[in-house]
Structure formats: structure tokens, C-alpha cells
């Protein structure tokens, strides 16, 4: 019988960001990258079409943060933008 792999909290968060990134890239031409997690704050970096997009704040707070709070309600208080990707 094969042992079930346990993922750390950060690995789970990185996996969620990878899924969000794939969706954002496919449907909006933007990107999101995991930067860090500390003291219940997740930091991400937005890129591509998200740079200078007037809806990037809504994407960050409404959609990305909302998704994190849905999957990690006890572990995440907020998601912050750690800056923008240059590519």
C-alpha cells in the first residue's frame, strides 16, 4: 500500500496559486505568482495583463483573496500584492 503524501500549508497554497494562475492566464492574459506566507498574510505578485489593469485590485481582493479564505479560512486573513512581475 502506498503512503499518502502530506503537503505542507505553503505547498498547498502554492498549488492553489498555480491553479489560479492557469485560469488567469488562459482567460484574461494575466498571471499571479506566490511570493510568501507569514502571519496569516499571503503575498502574491501579479503580472502580464494584470499590470496596470484597472481591475487588478478587484482581482486580488475579490477573487484571489476570496478563494484563499474559502480554502484556508483559519490560516489566511488577507492577500496582498507584493509588486508586479516585469514580464
N, C-alpha and C positions, 0 to 999 in steps of 0.2 A: 504494500500500500504506500502510495506516495504522500509525503508530508505536504500539508497545505502551507504555502508561503505567506508569512505575515509581512505586511508592508508598514513602514513607519508612517506617522502622520504626515511628514513632509513628502514622502514618496506618493502618498495618496493625493495630496494637494497638487503636486507636480503633474500627476496623471489627469486630474480634473482640468488643470490649465491646458494641458496638451489637447484635450477634447474640445475645450472652448476655443483654442487657437485654430484647430482644424475647421470648426464651424465658421468662425470669424473670417478666416482666410478664404474659404470656399464661397461664402455668401456675401461678404462685404469687402473683401480685398485687404482686410486689416490683419493685425497679429497681436497676440498677447503672450508674454513670457513671464514665468515665475522668477522672482528675484529673491525673496526671503519670507520667513515667517518667524515672528518673535512677539511675545506679549499679546497674543490674540490679534495681531495685525499682520495681514498678508500684504506683501508689496509685489506689484507686477509692473511690467513695462509694456506700454502699447507701441505699436509700430505700423509700418506700411500706411494703408489708407486711414488709419486712426490718427495719424499725425495731423494736427491742425483741423481735424474734423469737429464741427460744432456739436456733434452728438457724443463725443468721446466720454464726457463726464457722465452722461446718462448710461452709456455702455458700461463704464467702470462701476458706478454706484448702483444703478438699477439692475443690470443683468449679471455682471461678473460677481459683485458683492452679494447680490441676492442668491445666486447659485451656491456660493461658498457658505452662506448662512443656512441654506437648505440642507446641504450635505454635512456641514460641520457646525451645528447650532451652538454647541458648548465650547468650541475651540476658537471661533472667529467672531470678533466684534466688528471689524471693518477691513476693507480692502483699499489700499492707497496706491496711487501712481508713483512709481519710483523714477519717473522720467520717461523719455521716449526713445525708441530704437532709432538709429540713424539710417537703417536700411528699410 
